Amino acid sequence: MRYLTPQQFAQYQRDGYLVIDDFLTTAQLQNIRAEIAQIQQDNAGLTRDTGGFNLEKVGGDSLNPDAPVLRAGMLRKIQGAVFYLASVKDVFTTGKLLDCMEDIMGPAIYYHSSKVMFKPAHGGAAKPWHQDAAYWRNYEPSQVTVWIAIDDATEANGCVWAIPGSHKLGLIPHVHKELQVPESRIDLTQAAPVPVRAGGLLIFHSLVLHMSKANTSANPRCAIICDYDCQPHAAMDARGAVGVWTLREAAGA
């Protein structure tokens, strides 16, 4: 093992997800927050989705680019985050994180996609139960997601909820435009909140059933996310800049 303890690796294999506290340094967290604040300021007047920028919509209809926005500049997501934020790219290509991924995936580590996910105070929409692999049906479901909390993610502001062990169920049929698993197909008694303190990370397999509730609190919940693959597929959000990106090469490791 290059980074994880045997106990952590066993927990990941059992549950399909794992939380590691205090992964980012104070300086890394400050740099990311500053870059995100600047990009929010630069797009404060945005009233329509553009490029990788997706806004919160009335009724939570995030996939409809013509739906009215809750508020100008109220970001829901920045897709392709590593292409907009240098500090985010630095974190996701650092040797420590790639060592952690190698423990889980083996030495072949490829970039798949990345994003900043916002859940703004008093307006961050819920995300229904789903498996990330449902969005990538053309690929084998071998991707691993690293979800790093930039704000404390709590039950009050919409932390992730997951079904432990659900990665062993295979891909479950998803319905509707939002691609979600009906609650009738899920044993909700097994659902567990997964709070993560700012600077900590949540690792989960692309077949883990997970969701997040709306943020009705006064505290925002922001996270940066990178999806890694052990197969050399073309990146999902390369914006024409990257085909197959081997992350050990990107990090110089």
Buried (B, 14 or more C-beta within 10 A) or exposed (E): EEBBEEEBBEBBBEBBBBBBEEBBEEEBBEBBBEBBEEBBEEBEEBEEBEEBBBBBBEEBBBEEEEBEBBEEBBBBBBBBBBBBBEBBBBBBBBBEBBBBBBBBBEEBBBBBBBBBBBBBBEBBBEBBBBBBBBBBEEBEBBBBBBBBBBBBBBEBBBBBBBBBBBBEBEBBEBEEEEBBBEEEEBEEEEBEEBBBBBBBBBBBBBBBBBBBBBBEBEBBBBBBBBBBBBEEBEBBBBEEEBEEBEBBEBBEE
